Amino acid sequence: MQSSILDHSYLLSKSQLDFYKENAYIKLKEVLDPATLVHYYKVISKKVNEFNQQKLPLK
């Protein structure tokens, strides 16, 4: 079975962990290669478009 890039560990510094604990989010740069980003962009965009069929303007 082929290993997914999402299965690999990614080490975080203490400052990154502290930021996450304080803000409940973290931005990780260069974790995913460009091909993986393109793949998930397409998958997520397709689902957003499927679910977002609202034709009326938001009030």
N, C-alpha and C positions, 0 to 999 in steps of 0.2 A: 504494500500500500504506500502511495506517495505521501510524503509529509507536506502539510500545508504551511505556508509562511506564517499563518496565524497560530501555529502550534509552537513556535519558537519563543524562548524567553527573551525579555528585553529588560536589561538592567536599568534601574532608576537610581539617581543620586538622592542623598538625604534631602537636599533642597527641593527636588521634584516631588518626593513623597510628602514633605511638609506642605508644599503648595497644594497638592491634591487633598490632603486632610483638611486644609483650611477652606478650600474653594469648591471641593467636590467635582473638579474636572482637571484635566491636564492635556496639554497639546504636545504630542510627541512628533518630532520631525524625523523624516527619513526612516520610518519604521517599515513602511511598505514600499515596494518597488513600483515604478510607474505603470507597469502592466497590470499589477494587482489593483492599483487605484482606478485605472480605466475600467477594469472589470466591475468593481463594486459601484463605480459611478453609474455605469449602464444599468446594473441590477436595481439600484436604489431609485434612479430616475424613472425607470419603467414602473416600479411599484407606486411611486408618488403620483405619476400620471394616471395610473389605473384608479387609485383611490380619490384623486382630486378631480372629480368631474362636476364640480360646482360651476354652474353657468351664470348664476346671479352674482352681482357685485357684493362684496362685503359691506355691511353698514357700520 
